[in-house]
Amino acid sequence: MDLKDKITKIRLILLDVDGVLTDESLRYAPDGEEIKIFNVKDGLGIKLAQAAGLAIGIISSRSSQAVNRRAHELGIEVVYQGYKKKIEAYNQIKKELFVSDELIAYIGDDLPDLEILKEVGFAIAVENGCEEVKKVVDFITNKPGGRGAVRDVIEMILREQGKWEQVVAAF
């Protein structure tokens, strides 16, 4: 199956957090609270994907209140945090949403994402992803995580699905 065929089937986009929605840095406030910096363009891309009828979800091996807040701001209801074996969260999401592998895209960057990337219909690595991840994916972004890579992938998916102009016009 060629890339265009894979992209046109996508109905759910799942995202890693650290290294994908954020850069690879960990920051802590003086009180010990974790601080994450999210890219505004990625957020708008997520809203555009939702407007086009695509579902968005998050899978992270870490847990963070900042992720809960950002997900809430963006209307992302599928949020799975604290899963050391991300494939377990992935399988649970498939069951809960009644969606099969070929309808799912996943954007990852590091070793904990490998199992999922090998299962999904459209596997994506961010530009700063590790080599093992880059070897198994269908597409590698031109931007690093936390710097608009998610937005670029969403725009590519919406363009291939013929939905981009419609969501932009309605925005």
Buried (B, 14 or more C-beta within 10 A) or exposed (E): EEEEEBBEBBBBBBBBBBBBBBBBEEEEEEEEEBEBEBBEBBBBBBBBBBBBEBBBBBBBBBEBEBBBEBBEEBEBEBBBBEBEEBBEBBBBBBEEBEBEBBBBBBBBBBEBBBBBBEBBBBBBBBBBBBEEBBEBBBBBBEBBBBBBBBBBBBBBBBEBBEBBEEBEEEE
